Each structure stands twice: as C-alpha cells, then as structure tokens.
Amino acid sequence: MADLRINLAGIQSPNPFWLASAPPTNSGYQVQRAFEAGWGGAVWKTLGDPILNVSSRFAAVSFNGQRVAGFNNIELITDRPLEVNLKEIYETKKRFPNHAIIASLMVEPKQEKWHEIVKRVEDVGVDGLELNFGCPHGMAERGMGAASGQVPDLVERQTYWAKEVAQTPVIVKLTPNITDITVTAEAAVQGGADAVSMINTINSLAGVDIDSWNTIPHVGGKGAHGGYCGPAVKPIALNMVGECARNSRINVPISGMGGVSNWRDAVEFMLMGATGVQICTAAMHHGFRIVEDMIDGLNTYLDERGIESVSEIVGGAVPKYSDWGDLDLNYKVVARINTETCINCNKCHIACEDTSHQCIDMLKDPSGKSYLKVREEDCVGCNLCSIVCPVDDAISMIEVASEHPPMTWNERQTALAKTSQCEIDVLK
C-alpha cells in the first residue's frame, strides 16, 4: 500500500485527512473519537476569549434530492474556557502522540494578545498553530476573523507577532471573502507564515422562509449572514488553492479545504497544490467513520497508478492551470451522440437550440425512427449537451484535428502588435 504520511511545514501526520477547526473539533472527546476512526490530524475549534453562541445556528441548502449540498452556520469560536480546552488538548496529544493536533487561534489584533495565547497553547504540546483570519461572521464584527483577513497589512503584522514567539509551525487560514486571495496569502508569507490554509467559509444567507419571512436560520425572528461551506463551495476553493499554488511568491505549503467530501475531492485538491486537506461538513453530515472510505479510496487510487507516496501527487495538475490568455484558440472539440445509448429525451437538443449554438438536428432514419445528430461543422465544443445529458457516455466530446498551429490570445496580440509596428515603420 502507498505511503499516506504527509509533512506540512514540519507537521507530521499519518495521512492527509484532517478535521477542520469547527464543531467536530470542539472537545477532546470528539477529537479522540476522530483519531480512533482514523483521521490523521485535527485543527482544534478556534481558541480565544470564550464567547456566547446563539440558538439556532445551522442551516443547509439541499438541491435536486441531495441533502446538504451547501451548509451555512452562524456559530462562532469556542464557548468553552481556554483552560478546559488546553487541558483536553494536552490529554489528547498524550494519548495520540503520532496524530497532528493544530490549535486554531483568534484574538484581537494586538501584539501582546498573540504572544500570550501562542505561548499558552504551545505549552500543552500542540504540533502547530493556525491563525484564523477567515471567520466571516460575528467575530468579524469585533475586528477579528475576516475583518483582519481582508486587510493584507493586518495579515502580515499579526502573522509576524505570532511568529515572534512561536516554537511550532504557523499556518495562516485565509478568507475567501476578498477580491484576490493571493494578495493576503503573499502578506502571510511576508509575515513569516510556514503554511497557509484555505478556504474559510463564504458570506452567505441560506434562505428565507416564505411563510414566516424569517431568515434561515433565525434567532427569535432575526437573522444574520453566516459562513457557507460544503460541496457547493468546492469549485471556489479549488480555484483559490490553484491560484496560490502557481504563484511563485507564495512558496509555502497549502492545507486545502472547502467542500472536500470524499477521497476523489482530496486527490483534486492535492493535484492542485494542497499538501493535505481539512474536512468539516462531510463529517458533520455522515460522521467520523467516513475517513475509512477516504483512506481506502486514496490507497487504491495510488496503488493502481504505481505511486508509492501520496506526496508525489501534490501539485501535479498545477502546471496545467493557467490564464485564459494562455489557452490555445485553435484547439477544438465537437460533440458526438451515440445513438445506441441515447434515450431520445431531447434535453441536449433543447439546451443547444434554446441557449447555445443550434447545431443538434432531430432526424429520422429510413424506418422512421427518430434520432439526434450533431452538425459537427457548426459545433463549438461548449460541452453543454454532454452536461445536460442524463445518460453516461451517450454524448462524447471528440478532439478534432486543427488546420492551424496552436496560438494563444497573448501570442495573437503580440503578433498583431508587431505587425502594426512594422506598418508604422514602413509608413515612416
């Protein structure tokens, strides 16, 4: 079996599956149960000055029969005394010395506050620290969480304050509620971060009850925006991980999170540059034992490809992730319908006719039987028909040989600029 051990900025873990800082890591009882189930590490629910939480606090978005396609919460950091958490961290680390325990921290943006809490949590034997600059609700209104994470100078400064006294690796958890996450990731690196983690939750409102007009969730008839996570945010998280992984100025490991629900998601995040992944919503939905399938699936995936260590796949897809201007304008694929497996539901025809390029014809064979056929000369390869088709492999996207050599938009613009300059020179 492949070696699933990872080393994230010096933090050792028996596998890449960590529980994210959230309700599942609220106590020593929970973290110890998770380690017994097979999780490689856990980021303890964010420590700081204990707060009061509200009731109710969770909501979910279900779509097309899938429960918890997205998850929303307005819960804040720990509401348990720091001393209790530290005692339980110490006991858990003593019982599971080979599992990674990372303390998530959030305090006011003051140097002395960071120095104090870093020293206190390191005294109980944590393997690393995660500075929570991502929480978008509640704590942000108090100047912490995303309120700090959206200001590069504050990210750099607070990271530096933590690093001044830290003896263990410092991970900076970034907020996605920002125009360009690479800016704050760079600030974290400049402040001395040993790694970054992303993404924290996205500002959201799960819904509105159209009968009572209350927000979902609501607290006594009033609501507030919360943090959105779960499978629905995975594409956003993958993009942000990829953008940071391909940025040469962000030269630290990445702990990826945001919609990781199974081993396939974990592989995608690692191929896009994450050294390991953190998981919350899937554990809340299905329980801690889902990690067993994740470990088995990842092992099988690596073994089938002859890959000896999971670390070998980290960043494997990053060179393929680029800017739009670097894509080949002359590359072409077309749709092709397999009439043997097509069920003639006509969804592809409707989608193409109404909202795409009107290149799927409804025809009849000599016996009078209806069938669908793509006019390949008019197909632009948009993929829409294959996306809406309910039958696997009934529509395939086929690569077509191009009459022209590869050319990107950037190359085209450069060539046009050179041509224009030549014309100017001739006129002169």
TORLO-762182 format. One record per residue (C-alpha): residue in three letters; chain; x, y, z. Coordinates in steps of 0.1 Angstrom, whole numbers. Each point is the difference from the previous one (the first is absolute). Example, Ala and Ser with C-alpha at 12.3 -4.5 7.8 and 13.67 -1.06 7.14 Angstrom:
BEGIN
SITE   aa  ch     xx     yy     zz
SITE  ala   A    123    -45     78
SITE  ser   A     14     34     -7
***
This chain:
BEGIN
SITE   aa  ch     xx     yy     zz
SITE  met   A      0      0      0
SITE  ala   A     11     35     -7
SITE  asp   A     15     23     27
SITE  leu   A    -27     24     11
SITE  arg   A     21     19     24
SITE  ile   A      4     38     -6
SITE  asn   A     23     27     13
SITE  leu   A    -16     34     -1
SITE  ala   A     25     26     10
SITE  gly   A     16    -23     25
SITE  ile   A    -34    -14     14
SITE  gln   A      0    -37     -4
SITE  ser   A    -32    -19     -6
SITE  pro   A     -8    -37     -7
SITE  asn   A    -23     10    -29
SITE  pro   A    -11     32    -17
SITE  phe   A    -35      0     15
SITE  trp   A     -4     26     28
SITE  leu   A    -32     12     16
SITE  ala   A     -3     38     -5
SITE  ser   A     -5     24     29
SITE  ala   A    -37     -2      5
SITE  pro   A    -27    -17     22
SITE  pro   A     15    -35     -6
SITE  thr   A     32     11     18
SITE  asn   A    -17     18     29
SITE  ser   A     12    -24     28
SITE  gly   A     26    -26      9
SITE  tyr   A    -28    -27     -1
SITE  gln   A     -7      8    -36
SITE  val   A     36      3    -12
SITE  gln   A      9    -33     17
SITE  arg   A    -30    -17    -16
SITE  ala   A     12     13    -34
SITE  phe   A     35    -12      5
SITE  glu   A    -14    -35     10
SITE  ala   A    -19      0    -33
SITE  gly   A     32      7    -20
SITE  trp   A      3     38     -5
SITE  gly   A     36     11     -4
SITE  gly   A     -4     33     17
SITE  ala   A    -24     26     15
SITE  val   A      0     38      1
SITE  trp   A    -16      7     34
SITE  lys   A    -30     23      0
SITE  thr   A     12     36      1
SITE  leu   A     13     11     34
SITE  gly   A     -1     35     13
SITE  asp   A    -21     19     26
SITE  pro   A    -31    -23      4
SITE  ile   A    -32     15    -15
SITE  leu   A    -37     -7      2
SITE  asn   A    -16    -18    -29
SITE  val   A    -35      3    -12
SITE  ser   A    -29    -24     -6
SITE  ser   A     -7    -11    -28
SITE  arg   A     33      2    -20
SITE  phe   A      1    -25    -29
SITE  ala   A    -18     -2    -34
SITE  ala   A      5    -20    -31
SITE  val   A     -8      3    -37
SITE  ser   A    -12    -31    -17
SITE  phe   A     -3     -3    -38
SITE  asn   A    -16    -24    -23
SITE  gly   A     -3    -27     27
SITE  gln   A     35      4     14
SITE  arg   A     -1      9     37
SITE  val   A     25     25     13
SITE  ala   A     13     11    -34
SITE  gly   A     11     31     19
SITE  phe   A      2      8     37
SITE  asn   A     -4     33     18
SITE  asn   A      8      8     36
SITE  ile   A      0     30     23
SITE  glu   A     20    -17     28
SITE  leu   A     30     18     13
SITE  ile   A     33    -11     16
SITE  thr   A      1    -22     32
SITE  asp   A    -24      8     27
SITE  arg   A     20    -22     24
SITE  pro   A     26     14     24
SITE  leu   A     35      1    -13
SITE  glu   A     13    -20     30
SITE  val   A    -24    -29     -8
SITE  asn   A     10     -1    -36
SITE  leu   A     37      1      8
SITE  lys   A     -4    -29     25
SITE  glu   A    -18    -21    -26
SITE  ile   A     26      8    -27
SITE  tyr   A     27    -12     24
SITE  glu   A    -18    -32      8
SITE  thr   A     -8     -7    -37
SITE  lys   A     35      6    -12
SITE  lys   A     13    -23     28
SITE  arg   A    -24    -27    -11
SITE  phe   A      6      4    -37
SITE  pro   A     37     12     -3
SITE  asn   A      2     -9    -37
SITE  his   A    -30     20    -12
SITE  ala   A      2     36     -8
SITE  ile   A    -18     25     23
SITE  ile   A      0     36    -12
SITE  ala   A    -15     28     21
SITE  ser   A    -21     25    -18
SITE  leu   A      4     34     15
SITE  met   A    -19     33     -2
SITE  val   A      6     31     22
SITE  glu   A     -1     37     -4
SITE  pro   A     26     15    -23
SITE  lys   A     24      9     28
SITE  gln   A     35    -13      4
SITE  glu   A     -2     -9     36
SITE  lys   A    -32    -20     -5
SITE  trp   A     16    -21    -27
SITE  his   A     31     -5     21
SITE  glu   A    -20    -11     30
SITE  ile   A    -23    -26    -18
SITE  val   A     29    -15    -21
SITE  lys   A     20     -7     31
SITE  arg   A    -29    -15     19
SITE  val   A    -11    -24    -27
SITE  glu   A     36    -11     -9
SITE  asp   A      6     -8     37
SITE  val   A    -25    -29     -3
SITE  gly   A     17    -16    -30
SITE  val   A    -17      9    -32
SITE  asp   A     17     -8    -32
SITE  gly   A     -8     33    -17
SITE  leu   A    -21     31      0
SITE  glu   A    -27     12    -24
SITE  leu   A     -8     37      1
SITE  asn   A    -36      5     -8
SITE  phe   A     -3     30    -23
SITE  gly   A    -30    -14    -18
SITE  cys   A    -32     -2     22
SITE  pro   A    -24     23    -19
SITE  his   A    -27      5     27
SITE  gly   A     -3     11     35
SITE  met   A     37      2      8
SITE  ala   A      5     22    -31
SITE  glu   A    -23     26     16
SITE  arg   A     24      1     29
SITE  gly   A     30      7    -22
SITE  met   A     13    -36     -2
SITE  gly   A     -4    -28    -25
SITE  ala   A     -7     12    -35
SITE  ala   A      2     36     11
SITE  ser   A     37     -6      5
SITE  gly   A      3    -25    -29
SITE  gln   A    -12     25    -25
SITE  val   A     28     25      8
SITE  pro   A     34    -12    -13
SITE  asp   A     19     23     25
SITE  leu   A    -19    -15     29
SITE  val   A      6    -36    -13
SITE  glu   A     37      7     -3
SITE  arg   A      3     18     33
SITE  gln   A    -19    -26     21
SITE  thr   A     18    -29    -16
SITE  tyr   A     33     17      9
SITE  trp   A    -12      5     36
SITE  ala   A     -8    -37      3
SITE  lys   A     33    -10    -16
SITE  glu   A     19     22     25
SITE  val   A     -7    -26     27
SITE  ala   A    -12    -31    -17
SITE  gln   A     21    -32      3
SITE  thr   A    -22    -20    -23
SITE  pro   A    -10      5    -36
SITE  val   A    -25     28     -7
SITE  ile   A    -28     -5    -25
SITE  val   A    -20     30    -11
SITE  lys   A    -37     -7     -8
SITE  leu   A    -12     23    -28
SITE  thr   A    -35     14     -7
SITE  pro   A    -15     -4    -35
SITE  asn   A    -21     32      6
SITE  ile   A     25     21    -19
SITE  thr   A      7      9    -36
SITE  asp   A     34    -18     -4
SITE  ile   A     10    -25     26
SITE  thr   A     36     -1    -13
SITE  val   A      5     36     14
SITE  thr   A     -7    -11     36
SITE  ala   A     18    -33     -5
SITE  glu   A     31     20    -10
SITE  ala   A     -4     22     30
SITE  ala   A     -1    -31     23
SITE  val   A     32    -12    -16
SITE  gln   A     16     34      5
SITE  gly   A    -10     -2     36
SITE  gly   A     19    -33      4
SITE  ala   A    -28    -26     -4
SITE  asp   A     12    -35     -4
SITE  ala   A    -31    -10    -19
SITE  val   A    -34     13    -10
SITE  ser   A    -34    -17      2
SITE  met   A    -31      8    -22
SITE  ile   A    -28      5     -3
SITE  asn   A    -19     11     30
SITE  thr   A    -37      5     -4
SITE  ile   A    -18     23    -24
SITE  asn   A    -24     28     10
SITE  ser   A    -35    -14     -5
SITE  leu   A    -36     -1      9
SITE  ala   A    -14    -36     -3
SITE  gly   A    -36     11     -8
SITE  val   A    -32     17     10
SITE  asp   A    -31    -17     12
SITE  ile   A    -26     14    -24
SITE  asp   A    -29     -8     25
SITE  ser   A     15     17     32
SITE  trp   A     24     23    -19
SITE  asn   A     27    -10     25
SITE  thr   A     35     -6    -12
SITE  ile   A     14    -36      1
SITE  pro   A     13     -4     27
SITE  his   A    -16     26     22
SITE  val   A      5     10     37
SITE  gly   A    -33     11     14
SITE  gly   A    -12     14    -33
SITE  lys   A     33     17    -10
SITE  gly   A     28    -13    -21
SITE  ala   A     35      8    -12
SITE  his   A     24    -11    -27
SITE  gly   A     20    -31      7
SITE  gly   A     28    -20    -14
SITE  tyr   A     -7    -23    -30
SITE  cys   A     18    -33     -5
SITE  gly   A     -5    -35    -13
SITE  pro   A      0    -15    -35
SITE  ala   A    -14     31    -16
SITE  val   A     31     20      8
SITE  lys   A     25    -25    -14
SITE  pro   A      5     17    -34
SITE  ile   A      7     33     17
SITE  ala   A     25    -16     24
SITE  leu   A     18    -20    -27
SITE  asn   A      5     32    -20
SITE  met   A     15     19     29
SITE  val   A     23    -29     10
SITE  gly   A     11     -2    -36
SITE  glu   A      6     38     -3
SITE  cys   A     22     -1     31
SITE  ala   A     18    -32    -10
SITE  arg   A     11     15    -34
SITE  asn   A     11     33     15
SITE  ser   A     38     -1      5
SITE  arg   A     -2     26     28
SITE  ile   A    -22    -24     21
SITE  asn   A     28    -25      5
SITE  val   A    -15    -18     31
SITE  pro   A    -21    -32      3
SITE  ile   A    -38      2     -3
SITE  ser   A    -26    -17     22
SITE  gly   A    -30     -2    -22
SITE  met   A    -37      0     10
SITE  gly   A    -34     10    -13
SITE  gly   A    -24    -27    -10
SITE  val   A     23    -31      3
SITE  ser   A    -25    -28      4
SITE  asn   A     18    -31    -12
SITE  trp   A     34    -14    -11
SITE  arg   A     -5     13    -35
SITE  asp   A     -4     36     12
SITE  ala   A     31     -5     21
SITE  val   A     20    -11    -31
SITE  glu   A    -12     30    -19
SITE  phe   A     11     24     27
SITE  met   A     34    -17      3
SITE  leu   A      5      0    -38
SITE  met   A     -8     37      1
SITE  gly   A     27      7     25
SITE  ala   A    -12     -9     35
SITE  thr   A     23    -21     22
SITE  gly   A    -30    -13     20
SITE  val   A    -37      7      4
SITE  gln   A    -23     11     28
SITE  ile   A    -36    -12      2
SITE  cys   A    -30     12     20
SITE  thr   A    -34     -2    -17
SITE  ala   A      3    -35    -12
SITE  ala   A      9    -12     35
SITE  met   A    -30     19     14
SITE  his   A    -22    -16    -26
SITE  his   A     12    -36      2
SITE  gly   A     21     -3     32
SITE  phe   A     37     -7      7
SITE  arg   A      1    -34    -16
SITE  ile   A     -1     14    -36
SITE  val   A     37      3      3
SITE  glu   A      3    -38     -4
SITE  asp   A    -14      3    -36
SITE  met   A     23     29     -6
SITE  ile   A     31    -19     11
SITE  asp   A    -10    -31    -20
SITE  gly   A     -9     20    -31
SITE  leu   A     32     20      0
SITE  asn   A     21    -32      6
SITE  thr   A    -16    -17    -30
SITE  tyr   A      4     30    -22
SITE  leu   A     37      3      7
SITE  asp   A      6    -38     -2
SITE  glu   A    -17     -3    -34
SITE  arg   A     23     27    -13
SITE  gly   A     31    -14     15
SITE  ile   A      5     31     22
SITE  glu   A     19     -8     31
SITE  ser   A     -7     31     21
SITE  val   A    -29     24      1
SITE  ser   A     25     29      0
SITE  glu   A      8     -8    -36
SITE  ile   A    -33     12    -12
SITE  val   A      1     34     17
SITE  gly   A      0     28    -26
SITE  gly   A     -2    -25    -29
SITE  ala   A    -27     20    -18
SITE  val   A     13     35      8
SITE  pro   A     20      3    -33
SITE  lys   A    -32     -6    -19
SITE  tyr   A    -18     29     18
SITE  ser   A      6     33    -18
SITE  asp   A    -16     33    -11
SITE  trp   A    -26      2    -27
SITE  gly   A     24     19    -22
SITE  asp   A     23    -31     -1
SITE  leu   A    -26    -24    -14
SITE  asp   A      3    -13    -36
SITE  leu   A    -26     18    -21
SITE  asn   A      4    -26    -28
SITE  tyr   A     -7    -31     22
SITE  lys   A    -34    -14     -8
SITE  val   A    -24    -27     13
SITE  val   A    -34     -9    -13
SITE  ala   A    -30    -19     14
SITE  arg   A     -8    -34    -13
SITE  ile   A    -32    -19     10
SITE  asn   A      0    -38      4
SITE  thr   A    -34    -10    -15
SITE  glu   A      3    -34     16
SITE  thr   A     -2     14     36
SITE  cys   A    -19     32     -7
SITE  ile   A    -35     -2     15
SITE  asn   A    -14     29    -21
SITE  cys   A    -10     21     29
SITE  asn   A     10     30    -21
SITE  lys   A     15     19     29
SITE  cys   A     32      6    -21
SITE  his   A    -20     13    -29
SITE  ile   A    -21     23     21
SITE  ala   A     31     14     18
SITE  cys   A     19      5    -32
SITE  glu   A    -29     15    -19
SITE  asp   A    -12     24     27
SITE  thr   A     33     10     17
SITE  ser   A     30    -10    -20
SITE  his   A      8     -3    -38
SITE  gln   A    -29    -18    -17
SITE  cys   A     22    -29    -13
SITE  ile   A    -19    -31     10
SITE  asp   A    -26    -12    -26
SITE  met   A    -30    -23      6
SITE  leu   A      0    -25    -28
SITE  lys   A    -17    -32    -11
SITE  asp   A     16    -32    -13
SITE  pro   A    -14    -19    -30
SITE  ser   A    -23    -19     24
SITE  gly   A    -15     32     13
SITE  lys   A     18     -3     34
SITE  ser   A     11     34     15
SITE  tyr   A     36      7      9
SITE  leu   A     22     30      8
SITE  lys   A     31     10    -18
SITE  val   A     25     28      5
SITE  arg   A     10     21    -30
SITE  glu   A     37     -1     10
SITE  glu   A     10     28    -24
SITE  asp   A    -22     24     20
SITE  cys   A      8    -14     35
SITE  val   A     22     22     21
SITE  gly   A      8    -27     27
SITE  cys   A    -17     19     28
SITE  asn   A     -8    -33     19
SITE  leu   A    -36     10      9
SITE  cys   A    -17    -29    -17
SITE  ser   A     23    -25     18
SITE  ile   A     -6     18     33
SITE  val   A    -39     -2     -2
SITE  cys   A     -1    -36    -14
SITE  pro   A    -13    -24     27
SITE  val   A     17    -30    -15
SITE  asp   A     37     -6      6
SITE  asp   A     21     -1    -32
SITE  ala   A    -30      6    -23
SITE  ile   A     17     32    -11
SITE  ser   A     38      1     -4
SITE  met   A     22     31     -6
SITE  ile   A     24    -10    -28
SITE  glu   A     32     18     -8
SITE  val   A      2     12    -36
SITE  ala   A     33      6    -19
SITE  ser   A      6     37     -6
SITE  glu   A     11     14    -33
SITE  his   A     19     27     19
SITE  pro   A     30     -3     24
SITE  pro   A     -7      8     37
SITE  met   A     -4     37      8
SITE  thr   A    -10     17     32
SITE  trp   A    -17     34      4
SITE  asn   A     32     14     15
SITE  glu   A     21    -12    -30
SITE  arg   A    -27     14    -24
SITE  gln   A      2     34     17
SITE  thr   A     38      0     -1
SITE  ala   A     -1     -9    -37
SITE  leu   A    -25     27     -8
SITE  ala   A     21     26     19
SITE  lys   A     31    -10    -19
SITE  thr   A    -20      3    -33
SITE  ser   A    -13     34      9
SITE  gln   A     35     12      9
SITE  cys   A     13    -13    -33
SITE  glu   A    -27     19    -19
SITE  ile   A      9     32     20
SITE  asp   A     37     -5     -9
SITE  val   A     -9     -4    -37
SITE  leu   A    -20     32      0
SITE  lys   A     28     19     17
***
